[in-house]
Amino acid sequence: MAGRSVSREPIRTIRSSISSAAVPPLSFPGRPRHDVPIAAAAADDDDDDASACAIIDLRDTKRLFSSIPTPRLVKSIVALRLAGMNWTADFGAWALNPRKMQDPLWRKMVLTATEHTFYHHFCAGKDLSAAAETVERLRRDGLYSMLDYGLESAGDNASCDDNSSEFLKTLDWIQGNPSLPVSFLVVKVTAICPPKILKRVSDLLRWEHKNTAFHLPWKLRTFPLFSHQSPFYHTPTKPRPLDRAEENDLTLAYRRLVRICKRSRESGVPLLIDAEDTSIQPAIDYLAYSAAIENTPKGEEKPVVYNTIQAYLKDSPERLVAAKRGADEMGIPLGFKLVRGAYMSSENRLAAELGVDSPIHDSVENTHSCYNSCAAFLLEEVARGASGFVVLATHNVDSGKLAARKASELGIEKSSERVQFAQLYSMAEALSYGLKNGGFRVSKYIPFGPVEQIIPYLLRRAEENRGLLSSSVLDRHLMSKEVLRRIAGT
């Protein structure tokens, strides 16, 4: 693989080469269109809703929730209702204030309350043995599992080594339990590389992109990382080079990821690399792509690494296409997980403080359109027989239905591992079971680990459940309808 290289063709050239030939966007009927680089204009079809419903039926709650016992449905309704209250996330942040958590009594009370409420609903347990029970139950329901040992971040190399060991231990467990349908191991790079190093590396990569004469002696082969719309305001001045200690930290982090990739190949389960905020995302992309290049044997058809693209970012379509084209030129199968994004508040707040345009789309409609267009592009890549592999991670019912319809129209085998849908554990259940009943391959994102370690994840879930537009509203409605039907005996 040493002789392979990536074309340095500018992203705008890639954009222009496909903008007129790419797939039409998956559009929301009656909503404004958002022009994104990979989508050409297409007329709405009046039968869109009907054809989508024919593929994924959420109306028949008896069939939809046939495998879920009534007590579990009731528990889900209550948990989602609590998580959807506007005060829940705010109260959680207040209760988990670091100063308050120093009080042993307060700490015990908060952790106990969390464990017996949201933790039990949104997480699979404290260790792999507990997670195995959840994976087995989902297997009986016809669902796959993405295992995520809830490691958020590490501040030093010792912690990174410990976290790396946990990932390796999980892969060993997966390999030793081949009957359990585990589709991915989820890895947060912040758990194996200190965020301060990711920030330094991201600054240097941004500066190199803007100044081609700027040399990074430690840089490995990778795929394109930026577009002209990327948020370069994070690096307003020339950053100093990495010192010896920082370069060593980066090398150690990369070696950890490479070891995890190698073990991943041995276990037959690919890695799913989680995304972070834009201040450190370039370094995460760089490490993910470089590890994919190093750990993919010549002629390999399946990806070792799936990287995450956040569709709420304005630069996401161009970065997606550039990375995909770069991987294709090198003959490296590369997977993508497509999400909307989870750092909108902090991204918008920082941009406002700096007086620059936010990297986030200006409206939710634009984000929806961007997600659907990126999904269409990736589905077309799969359909044309290219090295296309995609996980469509969405809680948006419209996006799920439209992508399912698009895949069917393209003739993609529903059970193909090249196209998978994913939702968080105990969230968007109606969509998960609807897609599964429609014949598609669906995974649930399964976090596990000690309660205290999982708390940041739980706070994000509470934040996501705010408001009436959350998928939890639909889940509560359909679950309540099914509970009432069972009570009535109809």
Contacts in CASP RR format, 6 or more apart in sequence:
PFRMAT RR
TARGET T0000
AUTHOR 0000-0000-0000
METHOD contacts of the structure
MODEL  1
MAGRSVSREPIRTIRSSISSAAVPPLSFPGRPRHDVPIAAAAADDDDDDA
SACAIIDLRDTKRLFSSIPTPRLVKSIVALRLAGMNWTADFGAWALNPRK
MQDPLWRKMVLTATEHTFYHHFCAGKDLSAAAETVERLRRDGLYSMLDYG
LESAGDNASCDDNSSEFLKTLDWIQGNPSLPVSFLVVKVTAICPPKILKR
VSDLLRWEHKNTAFHLPWKLRTFPLFSHQSPFYHTPTKPRPLDRAEENDL
TLAYRRLVRICKRSRESGVPLLIDAEDTSIQPAIDYLAYSAAIENTPKGE
EKPVVYNTIQAYLKDSPERLVAAKRGADEMGIPLGFKLVRGAYMSSENRL
AAELGVDSPIHDSVENTHSCYNSCAAFLLEEVARGASGFVVLATHNVDSG
KLAARKASELGIEKSSERVQFAQLYSMAEALSYGLKNGGFRVSKYIPFGP
VEQIIPYLLRRAEENRGLLSSSVLDRHLMSKEVLRRIAGT
1 293 0 8 1.000
1 294 0 8 1.000
1 296 0 8 1.000
1 298 0 8 1.000
4 221 0 8 1.000
4 293 0 8 1.000
4 330 0 8 1.000
4 331 0 8 1.000
5 221 0 8 1.000
5 330 0 8 1.000
6 221 0 8 1.000
6 222 0 8 1.000
6 223 0 8 1.000
6 224 0 8 1.000
6 326 0 8 1.000
6 329 0 8 1.000
6 330 0 8 1.000
7 325 0 8 1.000
7 326 0 8 1.000
7 329 0 8 1.000
9 325 0 8 1.000
11 224 0 8 1.000
11 226 0 8 1.000
11 227 0 8 1.000
11 228 0 8 1.000
11 318 0 8 1.000
11 319 0 8 1.000
11 321 0 8 1.000
11 322 0 8 1.000
12 227 0 8 1.000
12 228 0 8 1.000
12 318 0 8 1.000
14 318 0 8 1.000
14 321 0 8 1.000
14 322 0 8 1.000
14 325 0 8 1.000
15 37 0 8 1.000
15 38 0 8 1.000
15 227 0 8 1.000
15 318 0 8 1.000
15 321 0 8 1.000
18 37 0 8 1.000
18 38 0 8 1.000
18 321 0 8 1.000
19 37 0 8 1.000
19 38 0 8 1.000
19 39 0 8 1.000
19 40 0 8 1.000
20 40 0 8 1.000
21 40 0 8 1.000
22 38 0 8 1.000
22 39 0 8 1.000
22 40 0 8 1.000
22 376 0 8 1.000
22 377 0 8 1.000
22 380 0 8 1.000
23 38 0 8 1.000
23 39 0 8 1.000
23 40 0 8 1.000
23 373 0 8 1.000
23 376 0 8 1.000
23 377 0 8 1.000
23 379 0 8 1.000
23 380 0 8 1.000
23 406 0 8 1.000
24 39 0 8 1.000
24 40 0 8 1.000
24 41 0 8 1.000
24 42 0 8 1.000
24 376 0 8 1.000
25 33 0 8 1.000
25 36 0 8 1.000
25 39 0 8 1.000
25 40 0 8 1.000
25 42 0 8 1.000
25 369 0 8 1.000
25 372 0 8 1.000
25 373 0 8 1.000
25 376 0 8 1.000
26 372 0 8 1.000
26 373 0 8 1.000
26 375 0 8 1.000
26 376 0 8 1.000
26 399 0 8 1.000
26 402 0 8 1.000
26 403 0 8 1.000
26 406 0 8 1.000
27 33 0 8 1.000
27 42 0 8 1.000
27 44 0 8 1.000
27 369 0 8 1.000
27 372 0 8 1.000
27 402 0 8 1.000
28 365 0 8 1.000
28 368 0 8 1.000
28 369 0 8 1.000
28 372 0 8 1.000
28 398 0 8 1.000
29 44 0 8 1.000
29 46 0 8 1.000
29 48 0 8 1.000
29 49 0 8 1.000
30 44 0 8 1.000
31 365 0 8 1.000
31 368 0 8 1.000
31 369 0 8 1.000
32 365 0 8 1.000
33 41 0 8 1.000
33 369 0 8 1.000
34 361 0 8 1.000
34 363 0 8 1.000
34 365 0 8 1.000
34 366 0 8 1.000
34 368 0 8 1.000
34 369 0 8 1.000
34 370 0 8 1.000
34 373 0 8 1.000
35 41 0 8 1.000
36 317 0 8 1.000
36 369 0 8 1.000
36 370 0 8 1.000
36 373 0 8 1.000
36 374 0 8 1.000
37 317 0 8 1.000
37 318 0 8 1.000
37 321 0 8 1.000
38 317 0 8 1.000
38 320 0 8 1.000
38 321 0 8 1.000
38 373 0 8 1.000
38 374 0 8 1.000
38 376 0 8 1.000
38 377 0 8 1.000
39 317 0 8 1.000
39 369 0 8 1.000
39 373 0 8 1.000
39 376 0 8 1.000
39 377 0 8 1.000
45 51 0 8 1.000
48 402 0 8 1.000
48 405 0 8 1.000
51 405 0 8 1.000
52 401 0 8 1.000
52 402 0 8 1.000
52 404 0 8 1.000
52 405 0 8 1.000
53 59 0 8 1.000
53 401 0 8 1.000
55 401 0 8 1.000
55 404 0 8 1.000
55 405 0 8 1.000
55 408 0 8 1.000
55 438 0 8 1.000
56 400 0 8 1.000
56 401 0 8 1.000
56 404 0 8 1.000
56 431 0 8 1.000
56 434 0 8 1.000
56 435 0 8 1.000
56 437 0 8 1.000
56 438 0 8 1.000
57 63 0 8 1.000
57 64 0 8 1.000
57 434 0 8 1.000
57 437 0 8 1.000
57 438 0 8 1.000
58 64 0 8 1.000
58 397 0 8 1.000
58 430 0 8 1.000
58 431 0 8 1.000
58 434 0 8 1.000
58 474 0 8 1.000
58 478 0 8 1.000
61 478 0 8 1.000
61 479 0 8 1.000
61 481 0 8 1.000
61 482 0 8 1.000
61 485 0 8 1.000
62 482 0 8 1.000
62 485 0 8 1.000
63 437 0 8 1.000
64 430 0 8 1.000
64 433 0 8 1.000
64 434 0 8 1.000
64 437 0 8 1.000
64 478 0 8 1.000
64 482 0 8 1.000
65 73 0 8 1.000
65 429 0 8 1.000
65 433 0 8 1.000
65 478 0 8 1.000
65 479 0 8 1.000
65 482 0 8 1.000
67 140 0 8 1.000
67 141 0 8 1.000
67 142 0 8 1.000
67 433 0 8 1.000
68 76 0 8 1.000
68 141 0 8 1.000
68 429 0 8 1.000
70 483 0 8 1.000
70 486 0 8 1.000
73 479 0 8 1.000
73 482 0 8 1.000
73 483 0 8 1.000
74 483 0 8 1.000
75 121 0 8 1.000
76 121 0 8 1.000
76 426 0 8 1.000
76 429 0 8 1.000
76 475 0 8 1.000
76 479 0 8 1.000
77 476 0 8 1.000
77 479 0 8 1.000
77 480 0 8 1.000
77 483 0 8 1.000
79 117 0 8 1.000
79 118 0 8 1.000
79 121 0 8 1.000
79 122 0 8 1.000
79 426 0 8 1.000
80 427 0 8 1.000
80 465 0 8 1.000
80 472 0 8 1.000
80 475 0 8 1.000
80 476 0 8 1.000
81 476 0 8 1.000
82 88 0 8 1.000
82 117 0 8 1.000
82 118 0 8 1.000
83 118 0 8 1.000
83 122 0 8 1.000
83 461 0 8 1.000
83 462 0 8 1.000
83 465 0 8 1.000
83 472 0 8 1.000
84 462 0 8 1.000
84 465 0 8 1.000
84 466 0 8 1.000
84 467 0 8 1.000
84 470 0 8 1.000
84 472 0 8 1.000
86 466 0 8 1.000
86 467 0 8 1.000
88 462 0 8 1.000
88 465 0 8 1.000
89 459 0 8 1.000
89 462 0 8 1.000
89 463 0 8 1.000
89 466 0 8 1.000
92 459 0 8 1.000
92 462 0 8 1.000
93 459 0 8 1.000
94 100 0 8 1.000
95 110 0 8 1.000
96 110 0 8 1.000
96 455 0 8 1.000
96 459 0 8 1.000
100 106 0 8 1.000
100 110 0 8 1.000
101 107 0 8 1.000
101 110 0 8 1.000
111 451 0 8 1.000
111 452 0 8 1.000
114 451 0 8 1.000
114 455 0 8 1.000
114 458 0 8 1.000
115 451 0 8 1.000
118 458 0 8 1.000
118 461 0 8 1.000
118 462 0 8 1.000
119 125 0 8 1.000
119 451 0 8 1.000
119 454 0 8 1.000
119 458 0 8 1.000
121 426 0 8 1.000
122 424 0 8 1.000
122 425 0 8 1.000
122 426 0 8 1.000
122 427 0 8 1.000
122 447 0 8 1.000
122 457 0 8 1.000
122 458 0 8 1.000
122 461 0 8 1.000
123 425 0 8 1.000
123 447 0 8 1.000
123 448 0 8 1.000
123 449 0 8 1.000
123 454 0 8 1.000
123 457 0 8 1.000
123 458 0 8 1.000
124 130 0 8 1.000
124 131 0 8 1.000
124 133 0 8 1.000
124 134 0 8 1.000
124 135 0 8 1.000
124 425 0 8 1.000
124 446 0 8 1.000
124 447 0 8 1.000
124 448 0 8 1.000
125 131 0 8 1.000
125 134 0 8 1.000
125 448 0 8 1.000
125 449 0 8 1.000
126 448 0 8 1.000
126 449 0 8 1.000
126 450 0 8 1.000
126 451 0 8 1.000
127 448 0 8 1.000
127 449 0 8 1.000
128 169 0 8 1.000
128 170 0 8 1.000
128 173 0 8 1.000
128 448 0 8 1.000
130 448 0 8 1.000
131 147 0 8 1.000
131 446 0 8 1.000
131 448 0 8 1.000
132 177 0 8 1.000
132 180 0 8 1.000
134 145 0 8 1.000
134 425 0 8 1.000
134 446 0 8 1.000
134 448 0 8 1.000
135 145 0 8 1.000
135 147 0 8 1.000
135 180 0 8 1.000
135 181 0 8 1.000
135 182 0 8 1.000
135 446 0 8 1.000
136 180 0 8 1.000
138 144 0 8 1.000
138 145 0 8 1.000
138 181 0 8 1.000
138 444 0 8 1.000
138 446 0 8 1.000
139 145 0 8 1.000
139 180 0 8 1.000
139 181 0 8 1.000
141 433 0 8 1.000
141 436 0 8 1.000
142 181 0 8 1.000
142 436 0 8 1.000
142 442 0 8 1.000
143 181 0 8 1.000
143 432 0 8 1.000
143 436 0 8 1.000
143 442 0 8 1.000
143 443 0 8 1.000
143 444 0 8 1.000
144 181 0 8 1.000
144 182 0 8 1.000
144 183 0 8 1.000
144 420 0 8 1.000
144 441 0 8 1.000
144 442 0 8 1.000
144 443 0 8 1.000
144 444 0 8 1.000
145 180 0 8 1.000
145 181 0 8 1.000
145 182 0 8 1.000
145 183 0 8 1.000
145 443 0 8 1.000
145 444 0 8 1.000
145 446 0 8 1.000
146 182 0 8 1.000
146 183 0 8 1.000
146 184 0 8 1.000
146 185 0 8 1.000
146 186 0 8 1.000
146 272 0 8 1.000
146 422 0 8 1.000
146 443 0 8 1.000
146 444 0 8 1.000
146 445 0 8 1.000
146 446 0 8 1.000
147 170 0 8 1.000
147 174 0 8 1.000
147 182 0 8 1.000
147 184 0 8 1.000
147 185 0 8 1.000
147 186 0 8 1.000
147 446 0 8 1.000
147 448 0 8 1.000
148 185 0 8 1.000
148 186 0 8 1.000
148 445 0 8 1.000
148 446 0 8 1.000
148 447 0 8 1.000
148 448 0 8 1.000
149 166 0 8 1.000
149 167 0 8 1.000
149 170 0 8 1.000
149 447 0 8 1.000
149 448 0 8 1.000
149 449 0 8 1.000
150 188 0 8 1.000
150 447 0 8 1.000
150 448 0 8 1.000
150 449 0 8 1.000
150 453 0 8 1.000
150 454 0 8 1.000
150 457 0 8 1.000
151 163 0 8 1.000
151 166 0 8 1.000
151 167 0 8 1.000
151 188 0 8 1.000
151 191 0 8 1.000
151 453 0 8 1.000
152 188 0 8 1.000
152 190 0 8 1.000
152 191 0 8 1.000
152 453 0 8 1.000
152 456 0 8 1.000
152 457 0 8 1.000
153 188 0 8 1.000
153 190 0 8 1.000
153 191 0 8 1.000
153 194 0 8 1.000
153 195 0 8 1.000
154 160 0 8 1.000
154 162 0 8 1.000
154 163 0 8 1.000
154 190 0 8 1.000
154 191 0 8 1.000
154 192 0 8 1.000
154 193 0 8 1.000
154 194 0 8 1.000
155 194 0 8 1.000
155 195 0 8 1.000
155 196 0 8 1.000
156 194 0 8 1.000
157 194 0 8 1.000
157 249 0 8 1.000
157 252 0 8 1.000
160 191 0 8 1.000
160 192 0 8 1.000
160 193 0 8 1.000
160 194 0 8 1.000
160 252 0 8 1.000
160 253 0 8 1.000
160 256 0 8 1.000
161 256 0 8 1.000
163 191 0 8 1.000
163 192 0 8 1.000
164 191 0 8 1.000
164 192 0 8 1.000
164 256 0 8 1.000
164 259 0 8 1.000
164 260 0 8 1.000
167 185 0 8 1.000
167 187 0 8 1.000
167 191 0 8 1.000
167 192 0 8 1.000
167 260 0 8 1.000
168 259 0 8 1.000
168 260 0 8 1.000
168 263 0 8 1.000
170 185 0 8 1.000
171 185 0 8 1.000
171 260 0 8 1.000
171 263 0 8 1.000
171 264 0 8 1.000
171 266 0 8 1.000
171 267 0 8 1.000
171 269 0 8 1.000
172 263 0 8 1.000
172 267 0 8 1.000
174 180 0 8 1.000
174 182 0 8 1.000
174 185 0 8 1.000
174 267 0 8 1.000
174 269 0 8 1.000
175 266 0 8 1.000
175 267 0 8 1.000
175 268 0 8 1.000
175 269 0 8 1.000
182 269 0 8 1.000
183 269 0 8 1.000
183 417 0 8 1.000
183 420 0 8 1.000
183 441 0 8 1.000
183 443 0 8 1.000
184 269 0 8 1.000
184 270 0 8 1.000
184 271 0 8 1.000
184 272 0 8 1.000
184 306 0 8 1.000
184 391 0 8 1.000
184 443 0 8 1.000
185 260 0 8 1.000
185 264 0 8 1.000
185 269 0 8 1.000
185 270 0 8 1.000
185 271 0 8 1.000
185 272 0 8 1.000
186 271 0 8 1.000
186 272 0 8 1.000
186 274 0 8 1.000
186 445 0 8 1.000
187 257 0 8 1.000
187 260 0 8 1.000
187 271 0 8 1.000
187 272 0 8 1.000
187 273 0 8 1.000
187 274 0 8 1.000
188 274 0 8 1.000
188 276 0 8 1.000
189 198 0 8 1.000
189 253 0 8 1.000
189 257 0 8 1.000
189 273 0 8 1.000
189 274 0 8 1.000
189 276 0 8 1.000
189 283 0 8 1.000
189 284 0 8 1.000
189 287 0 8 1.000
189 288 0 8 1.000
190 198 0 8 1.000
190 276 0 8 1.000
190 280 0 8 1.000
190 284 0 8 1.000
192 253 0 8 1.000
192 256 0 8 1.000
192 257 0 8 1.000
192 260 0 8 1.000
193 249 0 8 1.000
193 250 0 8 1.000
193 253 0 8 1.000
193 256 0 8 1.000
193 257 0 8 1.000
193 283 0 8 1.000
193 287 0 8 1.000
194 249 0 8 1.000
194 253 0 8 1.000
195 280 0 8 1.000
197 246 0 8 1.000
197 249 0 8 1.000
197 250 0 8 1.000
197 253 0 8 1.000
197 283 0 8 1.000
198 276 0 8 1.000
198 280 0 8 1.000
198 283 0 8 1.000
198 284 0 8 1.000
199 279 0 8 1.000
199 280 0 8 1.000
199 283 0 8 1.000
200 239 0 8 1.000
200 242 0 8 1.000
200 246 0 8 1.000
201 242 0 8 1.000
201 250 0 8 1.000
201 282 0 8 1.000
201 283 0 8 1.000
201 286 0 8 1.000
202 234 0 8 1.000
202 235 0 8 1.000
202 279 0 8 1.000
202 280 0 8 1.000
202 281 0 8 1.000
202 282 0 8 1.000
202 283 0 8 1.000
203 234 0 8 1.000
203 235 0 8 1.000
203 239 0 8 1.000
204 216 0 8 1.000
204 239 0 8 1.000
204 241 0 8 1.000
204 242 0 8 1.000
205 216 0 8 1.000
205 219 0 8 1.000
205 225 0 8 1.000
205 226 0 8 1.000
205 282 0 8 1.000
205 283 0 8 1.000
205 286 0 8 1.000
206 226 0 8 1.000
206 230 0 8 1.000
206 232 0 8 1.000
206 234 0 8 1.000
206 235 0 8 1.000
206 282 0 8 1.000
207 214 0 8 1.000
207 235 0 8 1.000
207 238 0 8 1.000
207 239 0 8 1.000
208 214 0 8 1.000
208 215 0 8 1.000
208 216 0 8 1.000
208 219 0 8 1.000
209 225 0 8 1.000
209 226 0 8 1.000
209 230 0 8 1.000
209 232 0 8 1.000
210 232 0 8 1.000
211 238 0 8 1.000
214 238 0 8 1.000
218 242 0 8 1.000
218 247 0 8 1.000
218 250 0 8 1.000
218 251 0 8 1.000
219 286 0 8 1.000
220 254 0 8 1.000
220 290 0 8 1.000
220 293 0 8 1.000
220 294 0 8 1.000
221 290 0 8 1.000
221 293 0 8 1.000
221 330 0 8 1.000
222 285 0 8 1.000
222 286 0 8 1.000
222 289 0 8 1.000
222 290 0 8 1.000
222 293 0 8 1.000
223 285 0 8 1.000
223 289 0 8 1.000
223 293 0 8 1.000
223 322 0 8 1.000
223 323 0 8 1.000
223 326 0 8 1.000
223 327 0 8 1.000
223 330 0 8 1.000
223 334 0 8 1.000
224 319 0 8 1.000
224 322 0 8 1.000
224 323 0 8 1.000
224 325 0 8 1.000
224 326 0 8 1.000
225 282 0 8 1.000
225 285 0 8 1.000
225 286 0 8 1.000
225 289 0 8 1.000
225 319 0 8 1.000
225 323 0 8 1.000
226 232 0 8 1.000
226 282 0 8 1.000
226 315 0 8 1.000
226 319 0 8 1.000
227 315 0 8 1.000
227 318 0 8 1.000
227 319 0 8 1.000
227 322 0 8 1.000
228 315 0 8 1.000
228 318 0 8 1.000
229 314 0 8 1.000
229 315 0 8 1.000
229 318 0 8 1.000
229 359 0 8 1.000
230 278 0 8 1.000
230 282 0 8 1.000
230 315 0 8 1.000
230 319 0 8 1.000
230 359 0 8 1.000
231 278 0 8 1.000
231 315 0 8 1.000
231 351 0 8 1.000
231 356 0 8 1.000
231 359 0 8 1.000
233 351 0 8 1.000
233 354 0 8 1.000
233 356 0 8 1.000
234 278 0 8 1.000
234 279 0 8 1.000
242 250 0 8 1.000
253 287 0 8 1.000
254 287 0 8 1.000
254 290 0 8 1.000
254 291 0 8 1.000
257 287 0 8 1.000
257 288 0 8 1.000
257 291 0 8 1.000
258 291 0 8 1.000
258 294 0 8 1.000
258 295 0 8 1.000
260 271 0 8 1.000
261 271 0 8 1.000
261 291 0 8 1.000
261 292 0 8 1.000
261 294 0 8 1.000
261 295 0 8 1.000
261 304 0 8 1.000
261 305 0 8 1.000
262 295 0 8 1.000
264 270 0 8 1.000
264 271 0 8 1.000
264 304 0 8 1.000
265 295 0 8 1.000
265 304 0 8 1.000
270 302 0 8 1.000
270 303 0 8 1.000
270 304 0 8 1.000
270 305 0 8 1.000
270 306 0 8 1.000
270 335 0 8 1.000
271 304 0 8 1.000
271 305 0 8 1.000
271 306 0 8 1.000
272 306 0 8 1.000
272 308 0 8 1.000
272 337 0 8 1.000
272 391 0 8 1.000
273 284 0 8 1.000
273 288 0 8 1.000
273 305 0 8 1.000
273 306 0 8 1.000
273 307 0 8 1.000
273 308 0 8 1.000
274 308 0 8 1.000
275 281 0 8 1.000
275 284 0 8 1.000
275 308 0 8 1.000
275 309 0 8 1.000
275 310 0 8 1.000
275 339 0 8 1.000
275 341 0 8 1.000
275 342 0 8 1.000
276 284 0 8 1.000
276 343 0 8 1.000
277 343 0 8 1.000
277 346 0 8 1.000
277 347 0 8 1.000
278 313 0 8 1.000
278 343 0 8 1.000
278 347 0 8 1.000
278 359 0 8 1.000
279 350 0 8 1.000
285 307 0 8 1.000
285 319 0 8 1.000
285 323 0 8 1.000
288 305 0 8 1.000
288 307 0 8 1.000
289 305 0 8 1.000
289 307 0 8 1.000
289 323 0 8 1.000
289 327 0 8 1.000
289 334 0 8 1.000
291 304 0 8 1.000
291 305 0 8 1.000
292 303 0 8 1.000
292 304 0 8 1.000
292 305 0 8 1.000
292 307 0 8 1.000
292 327 0 8 1.000
292 332 0 8 1.000
292 334 0 8 1.000
293 330 0 8 1.000
293 332 0 8 1.000
295 304 0 8 1.000
295 305 0 8 1.000
296 303 0 8 1.000
296 304 0 8 1.000
296 332 0 8 1.000
296 333 0 8 1.000
299 331 0 8 1.000
300 333 0 8 1.000
301 333 0 8 1.000
301 387 0 8 1.000
302 333 0 8 1.000
302 389 0 8 1.000
303 332 0 8 1.000
303 333 0 8 1.000
303 334 0 8 1.000
303 335 0 8 1.000
303 387 0 8 1.000
303 389 0 8 1.000
305 334 0 8 1.000
305 335 0 8 1.000
306 334 0 8 1.000
306 335 0 8 1.000
306 336 0 8 1.000
306 337 0 8 1.000
306 389 0 8 1.000
306 391 0 8 1.000
307 323 0 8 1.000
307 334 0 8 1.000
307 335 0 8 1.000
307 336 0 8 1.000
307 337 0 8 1.000
308 336 0 8 1.000
308 337 0 8 1.000
308 338 0 8 1.000
308 339 0 8 1.000
309 316 0 8 1.000
309 319 0 8 1.000
309 320 0 8 1.000
309 336 0 8 1.000
309 337 0 8 1.000
309 338 0 8 1.000
309 339 0 8 1.000
309 374 0 8 1.000
310 316 0 8 1.000
310 339 0 8 1.000
310 340 0 8 1.000
310 341 0 8 1.000
310 342 0 8 1.000
311 338 0 8 1.000
311 339 0 8 1.000
311 340 0 8 1.000
311 341 0 8 1.000
311 367 0 8 1.000
311 370 0 8 1.000
311 371 0 8 1.000
311 374 0 8 1.000
312 340 0 8 1.000
312 341 0 8 1.000
312 344 0 8 1.000
312 360 0 8 1.000
312 361 0 8 1.000
312 367 0 8 1.000
312 370 0 8 1.000
312 371 0 8 1.000
313 341 0 8 1.000
313 359 0 8 1.000
313 360 0 8 1.000
313 361 0 8 1.000
314 359 0 8 1.000
314 360 0 8 1.000
314 361 0 8 1.000
315 359 0 8 1.000
316 370 0 8 1.000
316 374 0 8 1.000
317 370 0 8 1.000
317 373 0 8 1.000
317 374 0 8 1.000
317 377 0 8 1.000
320 336 0 8 1.000
320 374 0 8 1.000
320 377 0 8 1.000
320 378 0 8 1.000
321 377 0 8 1.000
323 334 0 8 1.000
323 336 0 8 1.000
324 334 0 8 1.000
324 336 0 8 1.000
324 381 0 8 1.000
324 388 0 8 1.000
327 333 0 8 1.000
327 334 0 8 1.000
327 387 0 8 1.000
328 386 0 8 1.000
328 387 0 8 1.000
331 387 0 8 1.000
332 387 0 8 1.000
333 387 0 8 1.000
333 388 0 8 1.000
333 389 0 8 1.000
334 387 0 8 1.000
334 388 0 8 1.000
334 389 0 8 1.000
335 388 0 8 1.000
335 389 0 8 1.000
335 390 0 8 1.000
335 391 0 8 1.000
336 378 0 8 1.000
336 389 0 8 1.000
336 390 0 8 1.000
336 391 0 8 1.000
337 390 0 8 1.000
337 391 0 8 1.000
337 393 0 8 1.000
337 422 0 8 1.000
338 371 0 8 1.000
338 374 0 8 1.000
338 375 0 8 1.000
338 378 0 8 1.000
338 390 0 8 1.000
338 391 0 8 1.000
338 392 0 8 1.000
338 393 0 8 1.000
338 394 0 8 1.000
339 393 0 8 1.000
339 394 0 8 1.000
340 367 0 8 1.000
340 371 0 8 1.000
340 394 0 8 1.000
340 396 0 8 1.000
342 460 0 8 1.000
342 464 0 8 1.000
344 360 0 8 1.000
345 463 0 8 1.000
347 358 0 8 1.000
347 359 0 8 1.000
347 360 0 8 1.000
348 358 0 8 1.000
348 360 0 8 1.000
351 357 0 8 1.000
351 358 0 8 1.000
351 359 0 8 1.000
351 360 0 8 1.000
352 358 0 8 1.000
360 367 0 8 1.000
361 367 0 8 1.000
361 370 0 8 1.000
364 469 0 8 1.000
368 396 0 8 1.000
368 398 0 8 1.000
368 399 0 8 1.000
371 394 0 8 1.000
371 396 0 8 1.000
371 399 0 8 1.000
372 399 0 8 1.000
372 402 0 8 1.000
372 403 0 8 1.000
375 390 0 8 1.000
375 392 0 8 1.000
375 399 0 8 1.000
375 402 0 8 1.000
375 403 0 8 1.000
375 406 0 8 1.000
376 403 0 8 1.000
376 406 0 8 1.000
378 388 0 8 1.000
378 390 0 8 1.000
378 392 0 8 1.000
379 390 0 8 1.000
379 403 0 8 1.000
379 406 0 8 1.000
379 407 0 8 1.000
379 410 0 8 1.000
379 412 0 8 1.000
379 419 0 8 1.000
380 410 0 8 1.000
381 387 0 8 1.000
381 388 0 8 1.000
381 390 0 8 1.000
382 388 0 8 1.000
382 389 0 8 1.000
382 390 0 8 1.000
382 407 0 8 1.000
382 410 0 8 1.000
382 412 0 8 1.000
382 416 0 8 1.000
382 418 0 8 1.000
382 419 0 8 1.000
383 410 0 8 1.000
383 411 0 8 1.000
383 412 0 8 1.000
388 418 0 8 1.000
389 417 0 8 1.000
389 418 0 8 1.000
390 418 0 8 1.000
390 419 0 8 1.000
390 420 0 8 1.000
391 420 0 8 1.000
391 421 0 8 1.000
391 422 0 8 1.000
391 443 0 8 1.000
392 399 0 8 1.000
392 400 0 8 1.000
392 403 0 8 1.000
392 419 0 8 1.000
392 420 0 8 1.000
392 421 0 8 1.000
392 422 0 8 1.000
393 421 0 8 1.000
393 422 0 8 1.000
393 423 0 8 1.000
393 445 0 8 1.000
394 400 0 8 1.000
394 403 0 8 1.000
394 421 0 8 1.000
394 423 0 8 1.000
394 428 0 8 1.000
394 431 0 8 1.000
395 423 0 8 1.000
395 424 0 8 1.000
395 427 0 8 1.000
395 428 0 8 1.000
395 431 0 8 1.000
395 464 0 8 1.000
395 470 0 8 1.000
395 471 0 8 1.000
396 471 0 8 1.000
397 430 0 8 1.000
397 431 0 8 1.000
397 471 0 8 1.000
397 474 0 8 1.000
400 421 0 8 1.000
400 431 0 8 1.000
400 435 0 8 1.000
403 421 0 8 1.000
404 421 0 8 1.000
404 435 0 8 1.000
404 438 0 8 1.000
404 440 0 8 1.000
407 414 0 8 1.000
407 419 0 8 1.000
407 440 0 8 1.000
408 414 0 8 1.000
412 418 0 8 1.000
412 419 0 8 1.000
414 438 0 8 1.000
414 439 0 8 1.000
414 440 0 8 1.000
414 441 0 8 1.000
415 439 0 8 1.000
415 440 0 8 1.000
415 441 0 8 1.000
416 441 0 8 1.000
417 441 0 8 1.000
419 440 0 8 1.000
419 441 0 8 1.000
420 440 0 8 1.000
420 441 0 8 1.000
420 442 0 8 1.000
420 443 0 8 1.000
421 431 0 8 1.000
421 432 0 8 1.000
421 435 0 8 1.000
421 440 0 8 1.000
421 441 0 8 1.000
421 442 0 8 1.000
421 443 0 8 1.000
422 442 0 8 1.000
422 443 0 8 1.000
422 444 0 8 1.000
422 445 0 8 1.000
423 429 0 8 1.000
423 431 0 8 1.000
423 432 0 8 1.000
423 442 0 8 1.000
423 444 0 8 1.000
423 445 0 8 1.000
424 444 0 8 1.000
424 445 0 8 1.000
424 461 0 8 1.000
425 444 0 8 1.000
425 445 0 8 1.000
425 446 0 8 1.000
425 447 0 8 1.000
427 461 0 8 1.000
427 464 0 8 1.000
427 465 0 8 1.000
427 471 0 8 1.000
427 472 0 8 1.000
427 475 0 8 1.000
428 471 0 8 1.000
428 472 0 8 1.000
428 475 0 8 1.000
429 475 0 8 1.000
429 479 0 8 1.000
430 471 0 8 1.000
430 474 0 8 1.000
430 475 0 8 1.000
430 478 0 8 1.000
430 479 0 8 1.000
431 471 0 8 1.000
432 442 0 8 1.000
432 444 0 8 1.000
435 442 0 8 1.000
436 442 0 8 1.000
447 454 0 8 1.000
447 457 0 8 1.000
448 454 0 8 1.000
464 470 0 8 1.000
465 472 0 8 1.000
467 473 0 8 1.000
END
